């Protein structure tokens, strides 16, 4: 497992190097284009470094059933964590560079990297790399292409059904469920009626799972529309709707197909709605600050046509996901800002089939709370 993690990290380092190389090339090209002008004192790169510290009371999103089993030391081979809660430290770095390729309208290139380190359970460590190019247009319209990469994300250990056939219900039958993820997408936004901003986002996500769970490999498409509407000089309303379609592979053997296999089919459709408010508070001396609150509801319907006997975890399954986010932001100086946040997650799962409704609920219902602080510092060079 450690070797696998090192390979993922090496892959991330290579992609990170490519991104930084591209940034350098654009930087150099910008300097060459301006070589006839007086030399500038800086490279024109804007940077931001930050660190967040989070307490998470249910790091693997376990239901009460598995929290109790963990505490009672049951299911040998299932649990590869020291505690079900943890303290997470996430440093981050963001770089951006503006160019003038199209007249006076800015083109902005950015690259971001953020790893997350778990204090007691390093099996959960993960990281994400983002890269994007944004183009501003006339008025307040803009367009952005982006790519993000997660090289290694651990969910938890599950029983691999194929290994159960060979080894029976022994500890070795529990194998890690891990994926990597590529996301390609764009968003476009414009302002209407002077202050109503609308953003449309599309992205395509590819999930690749480790060798034990390749039936869960999937292609996901996401469509999102979001409205930013000022209600007052100090108060803004944010409304969002999104739809996700996930097309899972549904088989893991040679010569099989989704419709001719006994493997899980996790194909689903999901609708999401959110309502948020951003309230700019009166200044404290010279400090500006605000609070943000958002309520989100996702309804995911699994669409497998397999019978309950073949795929009890997905046949007829419906997940209702509820989330609440609260953040307090304060800018301590032009470069330094601080945020305190709280996040609440709740999932209620079930099925229209009475045969497996209780089973799915017992497996997948969970509650999770996260709270923490984040500090960031911006500068140019």
Secondary structure, DSSP 8 states (H G I E B T S, - for coil): -HHHHHHHHHHHHHHHHHHHHHHHHHHHHHHHHTTTS---SS--EEEEEEEEEEEES-TT---HHHHHHHHTT-STTT---S-SSEEEEEEEEEEEEEEEEETTEEEEEEEEEEEEEESS-GGG-EEEEEEEEEEE-STT-EEEEEEEEEEEEEEEEEE-HHHHHHH-SSGGGEEEEEEEEEEEEEEEEEEETTTEEEEEEEEEEEEEE-GGGGGG-EEEEEEEEEEEEEEETTEEEEEEEEEEEEEE----STT--TTS-SS----EEEEEEEEEEEEEEEEETTEEEEEEEEEEEEEEEE---S-TTT-TTTTTEEEEEEEEEEEEEEE-SSSEEEEEEEEEEEEEEEESSTTTHHHHHHHH-EEEEEEEEEEEEEEE-
